[in-house]
Amino acid sequence: AGFPAAAVLMKAELDVLLQEQHSFTCGGNLPMLKAISATLDTIQAPGFLEGVRQRGRLLEDLLERLKDRHDCVGDSRGLAFMRGLAIVDANGAPDVARANAIKQAALEDHQLIVRLSKYDRGNVVKIRPALVATESDLREIVARVSEAIAGTE
């Protein structure tokens, strides 16, 4: 779940638009501003980002292990909570069809939403949990991804 928000950051000398010319769907409404404020409070809380780094290392380790469990996982890549599993065929070539099957199995059989690289036309299954995900959440996410992969074997 989330709340759509958008902002424009620029140097003052680049701000040549009048206030009424700044118009975009997700900007400037009070619920969005409250959501942004709460998000910033969470991110700036003491220890939060260090916790994200630690849990990011756990996620990396858990996803790396999938390479040993599933032949179709050619690589685990990414940084912190922005990870991806490269899905390959028996020859090591990108397997877009298998990646799509994993995406569908994750959603339909394991209630897990994942996306694919290249705007859902690539072979990398993206794993992007919320920054507030706990270690338990991450273990469950990876278990569901593993089950989704196993369901396509």
N, C-alpha and C positions, 0 to 999 in steps of 0.2 A: 504494500500500500504506500501511497505517497501523496504529495500535494504539489501540483504543478506550480513552478515558480520560475521567473526569469528576471534577469537584471542586466544592465549595461554598465560596464566600468570603462572609463576613458580618462585621458588627461583633460584638464579643464580647457585647454586651447582647442581641443577637438570637438567640444560640445557646442555645436553651432545651431542645433535645433531648438525651437521654442517648446515650452512645456506641452502644449497641445499637439505637437508633432511626434512626441514620444508615445506611440500607441502599439501595444502588443497584448495578446490574449492573456498572458499569465503575469502581468505586471501591475502593481499598484493597488491591489484590492486588500482590504483589511485582514481577511482570513489568511491570505498568502503571506502578508507581512508578519502576522503572529506565528505562522508555521516557520518562517525563516528565522525569526527571533529565537524560537524554541530550539531550532536546529543549531544555530550558532552557540546558544548557551550550552548545549550538549557537547558539541565539538570542542569548545573552549574549556570545558570542565577539567580540572587537574587530573592527569593520568589517562584521560580518554584516548588521546592519539597514541600513547605508548601501548595501551591495551589493544588498539586496532593493529599496531605493528606486530605485537606478540601473536594475536589471533591470526593475522595474515601469514605468519610463518607456519602456524599450525595448518591452516588451509593449504598452503603450498605443499607441506609434507603429506597431508592426506591425499591430495590429488596426485602427487608424484607416485604414491603407492598403487594407484589405479593402473599405471603402466605395467606393473607386474601381474595384475589380476586380469587385464583385458588386452588381448593382442591388438585390438583396433585402436588403442590409445598410443599414438606415436610420440606424443610429446605433451608435457604439461608446461604451460608458460604463463607469464604475466607478472603482476606485482601486487602484493598485499591482497586486497579483496577484489581485484580485477584480474581474474584468472581465465584460462582457456585450456581445453583439451583438444589437441589436433587428432582428428579421427582419420585413420588410414586403412587401406585395404591390405591384403596379404603381401602385396609387393611394395608397400610403403607409400603408395600414391594417395593423394587426398581422396577421401570417400565421402562426397557430399550427400549421397543417398543414405548412407548409414548415419551420418550426422543428423539428417532430417528425421530418420526413424528414432534415434535417441531422443531428439527434441520432443517428438510426439509421444513416445513412451513416458518420458518424464512428466509431461502434462497429464496425459490420460490415465496412467497407471499409478503415478506417484505424487500427483498434485504439486508438481514443481515446475515453475516457469523458467526456462532457459532460452537463450537466443543463440543464433549462429553468426559467425563472421560474415562479412560481405553482405550485410543487410539480409541475413537469413538465406544466403545462397552459397555460403562457404562451408568448409569442413571443420571449423573450430567451434566447439560447443563452449559458450561463454558461461562462466560461473561468477555471478556478481551479487553476493549477499549484501544485506544492509550492514552499515558500519556498526550497528548496535547488536549484531548477531553474536550470541554467546558461543563458547567452545562447544557446548552441547548442540546448539543450532547447526554449527559448521559440520560436526560429525554426522548429524542427521541428513543434512544437505548432501554431503559426499556419499553417504550410504544410499540415498535415493538415486543419485546420479549413477552409482555403480549398479544398482538394480535395474535402472533404465537401460544401461549399456548391456547388461546380461540378458535382458529381455529381447535384444536384437541379435543375439549370437545364434 
